[in-house]
Amino acid sequence: MPRSTDASQELLPGTLDLLILKTLSRGPLHGYGIAQHLLAVSAEVLQVGEGSLYPALQRLLGKEWVDAEWGLTDTGRRARIYRLTPAGRTQLAVETGKFTRMVGAIQAVLTA
């Protein structure tokens, strides 16, 4: 099955933020690690490119839902490591609720 070059273009608005917050709820990661986690967990459906991922991370930093510091990856490369903040954890619950309601509404239309 061919992969899209950037599946985030097909996501509902706000979904990428939700996916990043959920990924970071598992623990701190660098951007590439976030992208790889989304790719692996989604069976390679969600291929999020740098052009979508890093602006989203900057947006989340601006909202103070995540914070970041420079650190080393598992391979010893220098990278920004992102962590979920307490405000981000609260927002994750809010966004999860919104997404669940939206999916339920779409499902209702599809099955009507």
Secondary structure, 3 states (H helix, E strand, C coil): CCCCCCHHHHCCCCHHHHHHHHHHCCCCEEHHHHHHHHHHHCCCCCCCCHHHHHHHHHHHHHCCCEEEEEEECCCCCEEEEEEECHHHHHHHHHHHHHHHHHHHHHHHHHHC
